[in-house]
Amino acid sequence: MTSSARIHPSAVVEVGARLGEGVVIGPFCHIGAEVELGAGARLLSHVVLAGRTRIGPDAEIHPFAALGAAAQDLKSRGLPGALVIGRGCLAREGVTINVGTPAGGGETRIGDDCAFLAYSHVGHDCVIGDGVVLSNNVLLGGHVRIGDHAAIGGATVVHQRVRIGAHSFVAGLSGLEGDLIPFGLAGGNRAHLFGLNLVGLRRRGFSDARLAVLRDAFRCLFPQETGVEVLAERVETVARDFAGAEDVEALIAFLRAERERPLCAPRPARG
C-alpha cells in the first residue's frame, strides 16, 4: 500500500493489497488481500474487489460493483482464477466481472479504455479487447471473446463461447447465439446479421474509400440469393480478390478461424 492512497475510514483494505499512487477508495469498499490497483484508480463507494484481481491505472468504479468474484461455474467451485483489467476502464453501478477458471486458461482479461455500464456482467474466462462498451444490463456468458472497439446495446445476452469481432455492434434487446464478424451489425432475438456497422465505423474515422472496400467484400461474402452453406467457397474467393486490403483480411481471418458457435448470418431471402 502506498502512502499517497486516500482511504475512507469505513473502507476495508486487507493486508497484502497493493495500491498505486493517488488511489482513492471511498466509503464502505472492501479490497481483498490479492488485489492490485493501478495509480489514479477511483472507487466511489460500496465497491468489492476480490480474488487475484489486477486493475490498471485510472480506473473508475462505481457503487455496488463486484469485480474478481469466483466464476459462476459449478465445475470450478473453489478453484483459483484471476482477473486482469487494463488502464482507464469504467465500471458503473452493479457491474460484476468474474475471474477465470483452470479449464479456460485461468484468467478473465479485459483491455484498456473499456466501459461497462450499469448492471452489466462479464462471465468467467472472457477475453475483451480495447475500447469495448457494454451498455446497461448486458450479460456475457463464459469464454466470450470480443475484439477491439466493439459495442453491445442494452439488455443483450451473449451465449457462452461466442466471438464478437472488432468494430462490430450488437443492437439492444438481442440474444446473440453465434459469432459476429468484425465490422458487423447484428440484432434480434435470436440475433442475425443486418450488414456492416457503418455508423460506428464512420465514428471511428473510417474513410469512404475504406468503407467501400468493406461493402464490396461483404456483398461477395453474403449475397442475398445464396445461403451460408457455401460460405467457405466465397471466403477463399474474397481472400484472393481482395488480397492486400487490411480490413478484409481481418474479416477473412475471423471467418477462417476455428469456432465453437455457429456464425451469426443474415436471414435467408424470402421466396
N, C-alpha and C positions, 0 to 999 in steps of 0.2 A: 504493500500500500504506500502511495506517495503522500508526502506532507501537504501537497497542493490540492488534494481532493477535498471537496466540500460535502460533508455527510450530515444529513439531518439527524438530530439526536434520537428520533424514533426508528431510524433505519437499522437493520441488522446486516453487518458485513462480517462474514465468517473468517476466521484466521486462515490465511493462505490465499485469499482472493488478491488479485493484482490489479491495481487501479492506475491508469495513466495520468499524466499531468492534466490538471484542470478538470477532472471528472466531477460531475455534480450528481449527488444521489439524494433525491427528495424524500418526503415523509413516507414511512411505512414500507419501504422497499426491503427486499431480502436478497442478499447476494451470497451465493454459495462459495465454498472454500476453493473450488477448482475453476472459478470464473476469472476471466481476464478481460478487462475493459480498456479500450484504447483511449488515447488522450482526447480530451474535449467531449467525451460522451456525456449525455444528459439523460437522467432517469427522473421523470417528473414526480411520480408518487405511485405507491402500491404496485411496484414492478417486482416480479420474481425472476431471478436469473439462477438457474440450477445447472447441475451436471458439469461436464467438461465443455464449457462454452467459452469461445473466444470471439469478442466483438471488436471490430476495428474502430479507428478514430472517428470522432464527430457523429456518433450515433445519437438518435433522438428517440426515446422510448417512453410511451405514454401510459397512463394508469391501467392497471389490471392486465398488462401484457405478461405472458409467462413464456420465457424462452429457455430452452435447454432441458425441458422435462423429458422423462423417459418416453420411448417410442410407444405408440398405441398399437402394439403388435404383440399378441399373446405369446407367440413363439419366442420372443426376445425378452420376455419379462425378466428383469433383474440383470440382464447382460449389459456390459458397458458400451457407450457410444459417445459421439462428440458432435458439437455444433460449431461451425466456423462461419462468421458473418463479416463481410468486408467493411470498408470505410463508408461513412456518410449515409448509412441506412436509416430509414424511418420505420418505426413500428407504432401504429396508432392503437387506440383503446382496444383491449381484449384480444390482441393478436397472440396466437400460440404457434410455436415452432418447436418441433421435437428433434431430439438427437438421432443419429444414425444407428444402425444395427450391424452386428457382425456379418449377417447374411448379405447386407447391401454395401459392404465396404467400411462400415463403422462410422460414417460421417455424413451429416447433412451439411451442405455447403452453399453459401449464398455470396454473390459477388458484391461489387461496390455500387453505391448510389441507388439501391432498391427502395421501394416504398410499399409497405404492407398496410393497407388501410383497415379500418375498424373491423375487428372480429374475423379477420382472415386467418386461415390455418395452413401451415406447411407441414406435411407429414414426414415421417422418418425417411432418411436416405435420399431426399430430394437434392437435386443439383440445379441451382438457379444462377444465371449469368448476371452481367452488369445492367443496371438501369431498368430492371424489371418492375412493373407495377401490378399489384394485386388490389383490386377495388374491394369495397366492403363485402364481407361475408363470402369471399372466395374460399373454396375448400380444395386443397390439393391432397390426393392420396399419396401413399408412399411411393418412392422411387421415380417420381415425376422429374423430367428434365426440361428446363426452359432456357432458351437461348437469349442472348443479349437484346435488351430494349423491346421485349415482348410485353404486352399488356392484356389483362384479363378483366372483363367487366363484372360488375357486382352480382353477387349471389350465384356465381357459376361454380359448378362442381367438375373437377378433373379426375378421371379414373386413374387408379394406380398404374404406374409404368408407362404412362403416356409421355411422348416427346412433343414439345411445342417449339417450333423453330424461331430463330431470331427475327425481330421486327414484325412479328405477327400480332394479330388482335383477335380476341375471343369476345363476342358480344355478351352483354349481361343476361342473366337468367338462362344460361346454357348448361347443357350436360355434355361434356367433351369425353368421348369414349376412345377416340383414335388419334393417331399422330397428326399434328397440324404442321404443314410445310412452312419453311421460312417465308416471310413476306406475305403470308396468307391471312385471309379474313374469314372467320367461321362463326357460326352461331346456331342456336336452335336446340330443341330437345327431341331427339338426340342431334348433336351439332353436325352440320355439313359445311362444306367449303363453298363460300359465296364467290370468292375471287381473290384479288390482291388487296392488301391493306393500304390503298393509295393515299388516304388522308394521313395516316400515320407516317408513311414513307415520305410524303412531302414535308411534314413537320420535322422529320429527321434530316431534311436537306437533300433528299434525292432529286436529281435534276430530271427534266422532262425526257432527255435522251436516255438516261439510265432506266427510267420507268418504262419507256417504250420497248427496250430490250426485254425487260422482265415480262411485259404484257405479251410480246410475241412468243416468248418461251412458254408462258402459262397456257396460251391458246393451243400450242402444239402438244403440251402435256395433257391437257384436259379439254379436248374438243367435245362440244355438246352431243354430237351424234355417236360418240364412242364411249363405252364404259371403262372402268378402271381395270378390267381383267386383262387387258393387253398393255397396261401402263409400262411394264418393263421394256417392251419394244420401243415405245415412244421415248423413254428415258435415254436409251442409247442413241436414238436419232437426234434428240435435242443436245446431248453431250457432244456429238460430232458437229452439229450445225452451229452451235454457239460456243465453240471452244475459245477460250481466252476471255469470255465475259465473266467476270469475277462473281457477280451476284447469281448468275445462272449456275455456275459451277458449285456454289454453296448449296443451291437448291437441289442439284443433281446428287451431290454427296449425301444430303439428307435422305433422298429417296433410295439411294443405293445401300445405305447403312442398314444393318440388321435391326429389326424392330420386334417388339413383343406385343404390340397392339395393332389393329388394322389401321389403314390410312383414313383420315378424315377427308372424304371425297365429295365432289359436287353431287347433288341429287340427280338421278337419271332423268334424261329428257323425256317429257311426256309424249306418248304416242298419239 
